[in-house]
Structures are given as structure tokens and as C-alpha cells.
């Protein structure tokens, strides 16, 4: 018998049930896929900052400012870019990278920025 099995703790009648419960907890945590938090609209909006400015506020005419844009207008534009209904060099690829729910979250964010 090894030194671990000679310990007063391991000879306790609770040792085997506690060991089994710990093993189940570890296996459950290991086998259950982690649920990643959904990024917020504000976090995803940072991907737009390179062209449209921080928080969608850009003072240049080359790019449409996104700050304060109506939700429906933002969603329609992104869905049209994704479907190829609206001509672009880059935005079709960008829009393809977002799910409908992510586009909705960004639309709510940009509509809230004043």
C-alpha cells in the first residue's frame, strides 16, 4: 500500500465519494465546450474604425460616417454588400465575416452613437 493510501484522509469513508465527485467535475468541465461570450456591437464596431473612424465618426468624404446611422440603413447596407447587390471593393468581404445577429448588434451600436 502506497503512502497516499495510509493517510487518515484517504481512509475516511468520504474519500471515495469525494474523489468520484471531483473526477466527474473535472471530466464534465473538460468535455463541455466553453461558451464564449458574444462580442458586443461596440467591440465589433472597432473593425470599422480603420476606414470609418473611431466610433464611426470620420470627418472625410471618402467614407460614409456610421455614427448615428439608422439601424435599418446600416443593416440594409451590410446585407446588400454581403449579397453582392451593392458594389464595393472591400465591404462585401467585410460583411461576409459577420452573422445577422452581429450586424444587428453593430447597427444598434452605431445608431446609439451621436
N, C-alpha and C positions, 0 to 999 in steps of 0.2 A: 504494500500500500504506500503510495507517494506521500510527501509531506502535506500536500493540499488536503488530502482525504483525512488526515489526522487532526485537522483544525477543528476546534469546538463549533465554529460556524458551519462547516460542511457536514458535521454530524447532526445538526439540528433537523428536526422533521420538516422545517420550512425550506430547507436548502433546495431540494429537488423542484418543488413548485415554483420557487423564485427563479431558479436557473431556467426552467422551462418558459416562464413568462418573459424573462429577459431575452431568451433566444427567439421567441415569437415576435417580440417588439422589434428586435434588430432585423429579422427577416422581413417583417411587414414593411419597415422603413426602406429596406434595400430593394424590395420587389415592387413597391408602389411608386409609379412615376411622380416626380415632383411637379407640382402645379406652379408654373412660372406666372408671376404677376403680369397682367396685361399692361403694356406701356400706356401711359396717358396720352391724350391728344397733344398736350403741351410738349411731352417728351418726343413724340413722333414729329411734331412741327419743326423741331431742330433740324431735321433732314432737309427742310425747305430753305433754311437760312442762307445757304451759300448763294442762292440766286435771288430770293425774295426778301432777304434781310431778316435780322433778328425779330422774332415775333411777327413776321410778315410785314414789317414796316420798312419799306425801301423807298428812298427818295429819287429813284431813277426811272426813266420812262421805258427802259428796255424790258422790264419785268412787271407783271401785274402785282400790285400790293395785295397781300392776303389778309392783312389786319382789317377787321370789321366787315369782311365779305360775308354775305348772307349764306347760311348753311346750305340752302338748296342750290345756290350758284356754285359753291365750292364742290359739292357732291356731283352736280351735273358735269362740271368741267373735268373732274377726275375720272368719272365713269366714261365720258366721251374720249378722253385721252387713252384710257385703258382699252376701249373698244376700237380705237383707230378712227373714230368719227371726227376727231379734231386733229388737225395737222400739228406735228411737233417733231423736233429732233431728239429731245430727251424725255419729255413728260410722259410719253407712252410707256417707256421703260420704268420710270419712277412710279407711275400709277399702277403698273402691273405688280409692283412689290408690296402693295397694301391690300388688305382684305376690305370688304364692305364695312365691317364694324370699325376698322382702323380709320377708314376715310370718314365715317360718321363722327368719330371722336375728334379728328383733326378739324372737321367742319365746325363742330361745336366750339372748339378752342378758338379758331380764327374769328368766328362770329363774336366771341366774347372780348376779343382784344380791341381796344378803342384807341 
